[in-house]
Amino acid sequence: MGTLQIEADCYFSPDADLPGFVPVKVRSLFKGATLPCDFYFPSLFESEEEIRPDKVLNKGEIYTEENERTFSNENVDLLYIEPQDETEFLKYLTSQMREAIKSKGEIGEKKTQFLYDSLEALVQRVFRENLSDSSILLGISIIEDFVDHITSVETNAASLLNLFSRDYYTFSHCAQVATLGMFFCNFLGWNKPEIEDFGIGSLFHDFGKHLINEDILNKPGKLNLKELDIIRQHPVAGYQQLKKADCLSKDQLYIVLYHHEAADGSGYPDGLSGDGIPLYARVAHIVDVFDALTSHRTYKKAISPQDSLALMKTEMLGSFDEQLLTEFTNFIQKKPSASQGDWDKEIKAGIGTPILVQFEPLAKKMRSLLVGMELNQYLILRLCDSSRIGKLRPGMPLIVRYIYAGEAYGFKGTVWETVYEPPLVVCRYPNQVEKLNLRCELRLECFLPAEIEVEEKTSRCVLADVSYKGCRISIKDDGTDISSCIEKDKPIQISAPLPGRNEAVRLPGWIRNVEKTGDCSYLGVQFAELSKHTSGQWKAFIDDMIEVAR
């Protein structure tokens, strides 16, 4: 398939829709997999002056890289399937998604996309058809997979918002509230069962809207009192139908029933207030409003995440749990991993540039040289150590770091091919290259013995990683009573003997995160404002480590 033009008098109409067909995202198709049904796109036939479906992919054929490239070149984001094929497509999507998230060759952001697309496709079908136990159980199963993924990756809100559709549809809104909300719950430190409960309830939170006439749901102007009353019936209607299905727990159902309750008692259906609103519903209310504000509607334009937060914290403040809204603001505004800086589309490096490459299944970092490159196609690395070339396989993920013209860069990629003599690795050209801001936001792994004091109780510990503004502490649970004092937001004092310096540096701060694994506890610590002398000592220590890392 070299072009999407079908006939001389027919061409693709990207803004068109196909009534009676189901839209699916091109990005939901998997290279190398057999297609479960026929796929169409709308074409405009000038001779007939009408838009008709034209088949572009056939059931049973393999979806290829050439297909993907063609759709990308033609800016095709949506294809269409016939309604009777929706169940088979959903089976295909969830099956391929599960294979993809198990694969070590896919990066975390791509796995998040696969899971989100599966949720969106499921809810789209639920809203189009009558609710069934099988749909609910499939949704629960995908949520469980999603939570396993969420708790094993680090993802920032900005990357999630880029993934989402900015046009508001009830089915996409439900998938987005569930996805963004689960990541927020993980940010709050909830455990897996709690995150799953939230995800399941929020996935179906607007189910009652499928009973409301679309003319009311999408009315471009202001709703009258009768229409507003009809809209406000959707939480109870959804709750009653889902309760009959007997697949959701009480806590999950409370999200459906109470996600429009407000902290000041002005919400509906029961006018609950404050802590009288179940916790899951308080969280869902925040995420629900935020997603609605940042999405395009028929009667309003989307506003930016920052403007949405500002609106929620001023004009709408009484509607939300203030502490949860503060945490949500921190979550949305949280920057990517502290080692990250600016992004670019092209590799800035010359032939002969030294490259440090780490193949993710292998622990060892390997030195290499850049010996060849084709923009947006591939790059070739010559390994300085040939002993491990036999362990490298096509599709193996890798991480690259290098310095060029005084700046540090990095990216993730995959192995394309390998050559034994000389030892060469051909890598796929990355989608984006990261300019590392080492001097401002670096987190460095280390193993620095130290001592902490919490509520006048002391314990030995290890600083597992450090940054200019905080650190991560590892403490072995040895039966001392300090473990009972370790709680989030407690003040903490760290005393750390810095290498090459005569005196220990004292670092006051607050415990911002607590994790327990086996017989160890890990504390995330944010430093308080340090004295000029202490700040200078700590900065010199970090700078020394940066030079060693370089």
C-alpha positions as CSV (number, residue, x, y, z in Angstrom):
1,M,0.0,0.0,0.0
2,G,2.0,3.0,-1.2
3,T,-0.7,5.7,-1.1
4,L,-4.1,6.1,0.4
5,Q,-5.6,7.4,-2.9
6,I,-8.0,4.7,-4.1
7,E,-9.3,5.9,-7.4
8,A,-8.8,8.8,-9.7
9,D,-12.0,10.5,-8.6
10,C,-11.6,9.5,-4.9
11,Y,-9.4,10.7,-2.1
12,F,-9.1,10.4,1.6
13,S,-11.1,12.9,3.7
14,P,-9.3,13.2,7.1
15,D,-12.1,15.3,8.7
16,A,-14.8,12.9,7.6
17,D,-16.8,10.4,9.7
18,L,-18.5,7.2,8.7
19,P,-22.0,6.9,10.1
20,G,-22.7,3.4,11.1
21,F,-19.1,2.4,11.5
22,V,-16.9,2.2,14.6
23,P,-13.8,4.4,14.7
24,V,-10.5,2.8,15.9
25,K,-7.1,4.3,16.3
26,V,-4.3,3.4,13.8
27,R,-1.9,3.2,16.7
28,S,-3.9,0.3,18.1
29,L,-2.8,-1.9,15.3
30,F,0.2,-4.1,15.9
31,K,3.0,-4.7,13.4
32,G,3.5,-8.4,12.6
33,A,0.0,-9.4,13.9
34,T,-2.8,-10.8,11.8
35,L,-5.7,-8.4,11.4
36,P,-9.0,-9.6,13.0
37,C,-11.3,-7.8,10.5
38,D,-11.6,-5.4,7.6
39,F,-10.6,-1.8,8.1
40,Y,-12.0,1.2,6.2
41,F,-11.5,4.9,5.8
42,P,-13.8,7.6,4.4
43,S,-13.2,8.7,0.9
44,L,-14.8,11.4,-1.0
45,F,-16.0,10.5,-4.5
46,E,-16.2,13.7,-6.5
47,S,-18.4,12.2,-9.2
48,E,-21.0,11.3,-6.6
49,E,-20.2,14.1,-4.1
50,E,-20.5,11.7,-1.2
51,I,-18.2,10.1,1.4
52,R,-18.1,6.3,1.3
53,P,-16.1,3.7,3.1
54,D,-13.1,2.2,1.2
55,K,-11.5,-0.9,2.4
56,V,-7.8,-0.3,3.1
57,L,-6.9,-3.4,5.2
58,N,-8.3,-6.9,4.9
59,K,-9.1,-9.4,7.5
60,G,-6.4,-12.1,7.9
61,E,-3.5,-10.1,6.4
62,I,-0.4,-9.1,8.4
63,Y,-0.1,-5.5,9.4
64,T,3.3,-4.3,8.2
65,E,5.8,-1.6,8.9
66,E,5.0,-0.2,5.4
67,N,1.3,0.0,6.3
68,E,2.2,2.0,9.5
69,R,4.6,4.3,7.6
70,T,2.0,5.0,4.9
71,F,-0.7,6.0,7.5
72,S,1.8,8.1,9.3
73,N,2.9,9.9,6.1
74,E,-0.8,10.6,5.2
75,N,-1.6,11.8,8.8
76,V,-4.2,9.1,9.2
77,D,-5.1,8.6,12.9
78,L,-8.4,6.8,12.6
79,L,-9.7,3.8,10.6
80,Y,-13.2,2.3,10.8
81,I,-14.6,-1.1,11.3
82,E,-18.1,-2.5,11.0
83,P,-20.1,-2.8,14.3
84,Q,-20.3,-6.6,14.0
85,D,-16.5,-6.8,14.1
86,E,-16.1,-4.7,17.3
87,T,-16.0,-7.7,19.6
88,E,-13.3,-9.5,17.5
89,F,-11.3,-6.2,17.4
90,L,-11.4,-5.9,21.2
91,K,-10.2,-9.5,21.6
92,Y,-7.4,-8.8,19.2
93,L,-6.5,-5.5,21.0
94,T,-6.4,-7.0,24.5
95,S,-4.6,-10.1,23.4
96,Q,-1.9,-8.1,21.6
97,M,-1.7,-5.6,24.4
98,R,-0.9,-8.4,26.9
99,E,1.8,-9.7,24.7
100,A,3.3,-6.2,24.4
101,I,3.3,-5.4,28.1
102,K,5.2,-8.6,28.8
103,S,7.8,-7.8,26.1
104,K,11.1,-6.3,27.3
105,G,11.4,-4.7,23.9
106,E,8.7,-2.2,24.4
107,I,9.3,1.0,26.4
108,G,7.1,2.0,29.3
109,E,5.3,4.8,27.5
110,K,4.3,2.5,24.7
111,K,2.9,0.0,27.2
112,T,0.9,2.7,28.8
113,Q,-0.6,3.6,25.4
114,F,-1.6,0.0,24.7
115,L,-3.3,-0.3,28.1
116,Y,-5.1,3.0,27.7
117,D,-6.3,2.2,24.2
118,S,-7.7,-1.1,25.4
119,L,-9.7,0.7,28.1
120,E,-11.0,3.3,25.7
121,A,-12.1,0.6,23.1
122,L,-13.8,-1.4,25.9
123,V,-15.8,1.6,27.2
124,Q,-16.7,2.7,23.7
125,R,-18.3,-0.7,23.2
126,V,-20.0,-0.7,26.6
127,F,-21.6,2.7,25.8
128,R,-22.7,1.5,22.4
129,E,-24.2,-1.8,23.6
130,N,-26.1,-3.0,26.6
131,L,-23.9,-3.6,29.7
132,S,-22.8,-7.2,30.1
133,D,-21.0,-9.1,32.8
134,S,-18.3,-10.1,30.3
135,S,-17.6,-6.4,29.5
136,I,-17.3,-5.5,33.2
137,L,-15.0,-8.5,33.8
138,L,-12.8,-7.7,30.9
139,G,-12.5,-4.1,32.2
140,I,-11.5,-5.4,35.6
141,S,-8.9,-7.7,34.0
142,I,-7.4,-4.8,32.0
143,I,-7.3,-2.6,35.1
144,E,-5.4,-5.3,37.0
145,D,-2.9,-5.4,34.2
146,F,-2.7,-1.6,34.2
147,V,-2.0,-1.5,37.9
148,D,0.8,-4.0,37.6
149,H,2.3,-1.7,35.0
150,I,1.7,1.5,36.9
151,T,3.5,0.3,40.0
152,S,6.5,-0.8,38.0
153,V,7.2,2.3,35.9
154,E,7.8,6.0,36.5
155,T,5.5,8.1,34.4
156,N,4.8,11.8,34.7
157,A,1.4,13.4,34.1
158,A,2.6,15.4,31.0
159,S,3.3,12.2,29.1
160,L,-0.2,10.9,30.0
161,L,-1.9,14.1,28.8
162,N,-0.1,13.9,25.5
163,L,-1.5,10.4,25.1
164,F,-5.1,11.4,25.7
165,S,-7.7,12.5,23.2
166,R,-8.4,16.2,23.7
167,D,-11.9,15.9,22.1
168,Y,-14.4,15.0,24.7
169,Y,-16.4,11.8,24.2
170,T,-17.9,10.0,27.2
171,F,-16.1,6.8,26.5
172,S,-12.7,8.5,26.1
173,H,-13.4,10.6,29.2
174,C,-14.0,7.5,31.3
175,A,-10.8,5.9,30.1
176,Q,-8.8,9.0,30.8
177,V,-10.2,9.6,34.3
178,A,-9.4,5.9,35.1
179,T,-5.9,6.1,33.7
180,L,-4.9,9.5,35.1
181,G,-6.6,8.7,38.4
182,M,-4.7,5.4,38.8
183,F,-1.4,7.1,38.3
184,F,-2.4,9.8,40.8
185,C,-3.4,7.1,43.3
186,N,0.0,5.5,42.9
187,F,1.6,9.0,43.4
188,L,-0.3,9.2,46.7
189,G,1.3,5.9,47.8
190,W,-1.9,3.7,47.6
191,N,-1.4,-0.1,47.4
192,K,-2.4,-2.2,44.4
193,P,-5.9,-3.3,45.6
194,E,-6.8,0.3,46.4
195,I,-5.6,1.5,43.0
196,E,-7.5,-1.3,41.3
197,D,-10.7,-0.4,43.2
198,F,-10.3,3.2,42.0
199,G,-9.6,2.2,38.4
200,I,-12.6,-0.1,38.1
201,G,-15.0,2.3,39.6
202,S,-13.8,5.4,37.7
203,L,-13.7,3.4,34.4
204,F,-17.5,3.1,34.7
205,H,-18.2,6.3,36.6
206,D,-20.2,8.0,33.8
207,F,-22.0,4.8,32.7
208,G,-25.4,6.4,33.5
209,K,-24.9,9.0,30.7
210,H,-25.6,6.3,28.0
211,L,-29.3,6.6,29.0
212,I,-29.3,10.4,28.3
213,N,-30.2,11.8,24.9
214,E,-27.1,13.0,23.0
215,D,-28.8,16.2,22.1
216,I,-28.8,17.1,25.8
217,L,-25.3,15.8,26.5
218,N,-23.8,17.7,23.6
219,K,-26.0,20.8,23.7
220,P,-23.9,23.8,22.6
221,G,-25.7,26.3,24.7
222,K,-26.7,26.6,28.4
223,L,-28.9,23.8,29.8
224,N,-32.3,24.7,31.0
225,L,-33.5,23.5,34.4
226,K,-35.3,20.4,33.0
227,E,-32.2,19.4,31.0
228,L,-29.9,20.0,34.0
229,D,-32.1,17.8,36.2
230,I,-31.9,15.0,33.5
231,I,-28.1,15.3,33.5
232,R,-27.9,15.1,37.3
233,Q,-29.7,11.7,37.2
234,H,-26.8,9.9,35.6
235,P,-24.9,9.0,38.8
236,V,-27.9,7.2,40.3
237,A,-28.9,5.6,37.0
238,G,-25.4,4.2,36.5
239,Y,-25.1,3.1,40.1
240,Q,-28.4,1.2,39.9
241,Q,-27.6,-0.6,36.6
242,L,-24.0,-1.5,37.7
243,K,-25.3,-2.7,41.1
244,K,-27.7,-5.1,39.4
245,A,-24.7,-6.6,37.5
246,D,-23.2,-7.6,40.9
247,C,-19.6,-7.4,39.6
248,L,-18.5,-4.2,41.4
249,S,-17.7,-3.8,45.1
250,K,-19.4,-1.2,47.3
251,D,-16.3,1.1,47.2
252,Q,-16.2,0.9,43.4
253,L,-19.9,1.6,43.1
254,Y,-19.6,4.7,45.4
255,I,-17.3,6.3,42.7
256,V,-20.2,6.0,40.2
257,L,-22.8,7.3,42.7
258,Y,-20.8,10.1,44.4
259,H,-18.3,11.5,41.9
260,H,-20.3,14.7,41.6
261,E,-20.5,15.3,45.4
262,A,-18.7,18.5,46.5
263,A,-16.7,19.2,49.7
264,D,-18.9,22.2,50.5
265,G,-22.1,20.1,50.2
266,S,-23.2,21.7,46.9
267,G,-22.9,18.5,44.8
268,Y,-25.4,15.8,43.9
269,P,-27.2,13.4,44.2
270,D,-27.2,13.5,48.0
271,G,-25.5,16.7,49.0
272,L,-22.7,15.0,51.0
273,S,-19.9,17.1,52.3
274,G,-16.3,16.9,53.6
275,D,-15.2,13.5,54.9
276,G,-18.8,12.3,54.4
277,I,-17.9,11.7,50.8
278,P,-16.0,8.4,50.3
279,L,-12.3,8.9,49.6
280,Y,-12.4,7.2,46.2
281,A,-15.2,9.6,45.1
282,R,-13.3,12.6,46.3
283,V,-10.3,11.7,44.2
284,A,-12.6,10.9,41.2
285,H,-14.3,14.3,41.5
286,I,-10.9,16.1,41.1
287,V,-9.7,14.0,38.2
288,D,-13.2,14.1,36.5
289,V,-13.3,17.9,36.5
290,F,-9.7,18.3,35.5
291,D,-10.2,16.0,32.4
292,A,-13.4,17.8,31.5
293,L,-11.7,21.2,31.7
294,T,-8.7,20.1,29.5
295,S,-10.9,18.6,26.8
296,H,-12.7,20.2,23.9
297,R,-16.5,20.1,24.1
298,T,-19.2,21.2,21.6
299,Y,-19.9,24.2,23.8
300,K,-16.4,25.2,25.1
301,K,-12.8,25.1,24.2
302,A,-10.2,23.1,26.2
303,I,-8.0,25.1,28.6
304,S,-4.5,24.2,29.5
305,P,-3.6,22.0,32.5
306,Q,-2.1,24.9,34.4
307,D,-5.2,27.1,33.8
308,S,-7.5,24.3,34.8
309,L,-5.6,23.8,38.1
310,A,-5.8,27.6,38.7
311,L,-9.5,27.6,38.0
312,M,-10.1,24.6,40.4
313,K,-8.1,26.3,43.1
314,T,-9.9,29.6,42.9
315,E,-13.4,29.7,41.5
316,M,-14.1,26.0,42.2
317,L,-12.1,25.5,45.4
318,G,-15.0,24.7,47.7
319,S,-15.9,21.8,45.5
320,F,-12.8,19.8,46.3
321,D,-11.0,18.2,49.2
322,E,-8.2,20.8,49.6
323,Q,-5.5,18.4,50.7
324,L,-6.2,16.1,47.8
325,L,-6.3,19.0,45.4
326,T,-2.9,20.2,46.6
327,E,-1.5,16.7,46.0
328,F,-3.1,16.5,42.6
329,T,-1.5,19.8,41.7
330,N,1.9,18.4,42.8
331,F,1.3,15.3,40.7
332,I,0.3,17.3,37.5
333,Q,3.2,19.7,37.9
334,K,5.8,17.1,38.8
335,K,8.6,17.1,36.4
336,P,9.9,14.0,34.7
337,S,12.7,12.0,36.4
338,A,15.3,14.5,37.8
339,S,17.9,13.5,35.2
340,Q,15.7,14.7,32.4
341,G,16.1,18.0,30.5
342,D,15.1,19.2,27.1
343,W,14.1,17.0,24.2
344,D,15.1,17.1,20.5
345,K,14.2,15.0,17.4
346,E,17.7,14.6,16.1
347,I,20.9,13.2,17.5
348,K,23.6,15.8,18.0
349,A,26.8,13.9,17.6
350,G,29.6,13.4,15.2
351,I,31.3,10.2,13.8
352,G,33.8,9.0,16.4
353,T,31.8,10.3,19.4
354,P,32.4,8.1,22.4
355,I,29.1,6.5,23.5
356,L,28.2,4.7,26.7
357,V,25.5,2.1,26.0
358,Q,23.6,-0.2,28.3
359,F,21.6,-3.1,27.0
360,E,18.7,-3.3,29.5
361,P,18.7,-7.1,30.0
362,L,22.5,-6.9,30.7
363,A,23.8,-5.1,33.8
364,K,27.1,-4.0,32.3
365,K,27.5,-0.6,30.7
366,M,29.7,-0.9,27.5
367,R,31.8,1.7,25.8
368,S,31.5,2.2,22.1
369,L,32.1,4.7,19.3
370,L,29.5,6.2,16.9
371,V,30.7,5.0,13.4
372,G,27.7,5.6,11.2
373,M,24.2,7.2,11.2
374,E,21.3,7.8,8.8
375,L,18.8,10.5,10.0
376,N,15.5,9.0,11.2
377,Q,16.7,5.5,10.1
378,Y,19.6,4.0,12.1
379,L,22.9,4.6,13.8
380,I,25.9,2.2,14.1
381,L,28.0,1.7,17.2
382,R,31.3,-0.1,17.3
383,L,31.7,-1.8,20.7
384,C,35.1,-1.4,22.4
385,D,34.5,-4.8,24.1
386,S,33.5,-7.6,21.7
387,S,33.1,-10.3,24.4
388,R,29.3,-9.7,24.8
389,I,28.3,-9.2,21.2
390,G,27.0,-12.8,21.1
391,K,24.4,-12.0,23.8
392,L,22.8,-9.1,21.9
393,R,19.6,-9.8,19.9
394,P,17.4,-7.8,17.6
395,G,14.7,-6.0,19.5
396,M,16.7,-5.8,22.7
397,P,16.2,-2.4,24.4
398,L,19.1,-0.1,25.1
399,I,20.0,3.1,26.8
400,V,22.5,5.5,25.3
401,R,24.4,8.3,27.1
402,Y,27.1,10.5,25.5
403,I,28.7,14.0,25.6
404,Y,29.1,16.2,22.5
405,A,30.2,19.8,22.3
406,G,30.2,20.1,26.1
407,E,26.5,18.9,26.5
408,A,25.2,15.6,27.8
409,Y,22.6,13.7,25.8
410,G,20.8,10.4,26.1
411,F,18.0,8.3,24.5
412,K,16.3,4.9,24.6
413,G,16.3,2.7,21.6
414,T,16.4,-0.9,20.3
415,V,18.9,-3.2,18.6
416,W,18.2,-3.7,14.9
417,E,21.1,-5.9,13.9
418,T,24.6,-7.0,15.1
419,V,27.8,-7.8,13.4
420,Y,30.5,-9.9,15.0
421,E,33.7,-8.7,13.1
422,P,34.2,-5.9,13.7
423,P,31.8,-5.8,16.7
424,L,29.0,-3.5,15.5
425,V,25.5,-2.8,16.8
426,V,23.0,-1.2,14.4
427,C,20.3,0.6,16.4
428,R,17.0,2.1,15.3
429,Y,17.0,5.9,15.3
430,P,15.3,7.1,18.4
431,N,12.0,9.1,18.4
432,Q,13.4,11.7,20.7
433,V,16.8,12.6,22.2
434,E,17.1,14.0,25.7
435,K,19.5,16.8,26.6
436,L,20.5,16.0,30.1
437,N,20.5,18.9,32.6
438,L,23.2,17.5,34.8
439,R,23.9,20.6,36.8
440,C,20.4,21.2,38.0
441,E,18.3,18.0,38.3
442,L,20.6,15.1,38.4
443,R,19.9,12.2,40.7
444,L,23.0,10.1,41.4
445,E,23.1,6.6,42.7
446,C,25.6,6.2,45.6
447,F,26.2,4.2,48.7
448,L,27.0,6.7,51.4
449,P,26.7,5.6,55.1
450,A,24.9,8.1,57.2
451,E,22.8,8.6,60.3
452,I,19.3,9.9,60.7
453,E,17.4,11.4,63.6
454,V,13.6,11.4,63.9
455,E,11.8,12.5,67.1
456,E,15.2,12.3,69.0
457,K,15.6,8.6,67.9
458,T,18.6,7.8,65.8
459,S,19.5,5.0,63.3
460,R,22.3,4.1,60.9
461,C,21.3,4.3,57.2
462,V,22.6,4.5,53.7
463,L,22.0,7.3,51.2
464,A,20.9,5.3,48.1
465,D,20.7,8.2,45.7
466,V,21.2,12.0,46.1
467,S,20.3,15.2,44.3
468,Y,20.8,18.9,45.1
469,K,17.3,19.1,46.7
470,G,16.9,15.8,48.4
471,C,17.9,12.1,48.7
472,R,16.6,8.6,49.0
473,I,17.5,6.7,52.2
474,S,17.7,3.0,52.8
475,I,17.2,1.7,56.4
476,K,17.5,-1.9,57.5
477,D,14.7,-2.8,60.0
478,D,16.8,-4.0,62.9
479,G,14.2,-3.9,65.7
480,T,15.0,-0.4,66.9
481,D,12.1,1.8,67.8
482,I,12.8,4.5,65.2
483,S,10.6,2.6,62.7
484,S,7.5,3.6,64.6
485,C,8.5,7.3,64.1
486,I,8.9,7.1,60.4
487,E,5.9,8.7,58.8
488,K,5.2,10.9,55.8
489,D,5.9,14.6,56.3
490,K,7.8,14.0,59.6
491,P,10.9,16.3,60.1
492,I,14.2,14.4,59.8
493,Q,17.9,15.3,60.4
494,I,20.6,13.5,58.3
495,S,24.2,13.5,59.3
496,A,26.5,12.3,56.4
497,P,30.3,12.2,56.4
498,L,31.3,13.4,52.9
499,P,34.3,11.7,51.2
500,G,37.4,13.9,51.4
501,R,36.0,16.3,54.0
502,N,36.8,16.4,57.7
503,E,33.3,17.0,59.1
504,A,29.9,15.4,58.5
505,V,27.3,17.6,56.8
506,R,24.0,18.0,58.6
507,L,20.9,18.0,56.3
508,P,17.5,18.9,57.8
509,G,14.4,18.0,55.8
510,W,11.1,16.2,55.7
511,I,10.1,12.7,54.9
512,R,8.0,12.9,51.7
513,N,7.6,9.2,50.9
514,V,7.9,5.9,52.7
515,E,8.2,2.4,51.1
516,K,8.8,-0.9,52.8
517,T,10.3,-3.9,51.0
518,G,11.1,-7.0,53.1
519,D,13.3,-6.0,56.0
520,C,14.2,-2.5,54.5
521,S,12.5,0.8,54.5
522,Y,13.1,3.5,51.9
523,L,12.5,7.1,52.6
524,G,12.2,9.9,50.1
525,V,13.6,13.1,51.8
526,Q,13.2,16.7,50.7
527,F,15.7,19.0,52.2
528,A,14.8,22.1,54.1
529,E,16.5,25.4,53.3
530,L,20.2,24.8,53.9
531,S,22.6,27.2,55.3
532,K,25.1,28.8,52.9
533,H,27.9,26.7,54.3
534,T,26.0,23.4,54.2
535,S,24.6,24.1,50.8
536,G,28.1,24.8,49.5
537,Q,29.4,21.5,51.0
538,W,26.6,19.5,49.5
539,K,26.8,21.1,46.1
540,A,30.6,20.5,46.0
541,F,30.0,16.8,46.8
542,I,27.3,16.5,44.0
543,D,29.6,18.3,41.5
544,D,32.5,15.9,42.3
545,M,30.2,12.9,41.7
546,I,29.1,14.4,38.3
547,E,32.7,14.7,37.2
548,V,33.2,11.1,38.1
549,A,30.1,10.1,36.2
550,R,31.3,12.0,33.2
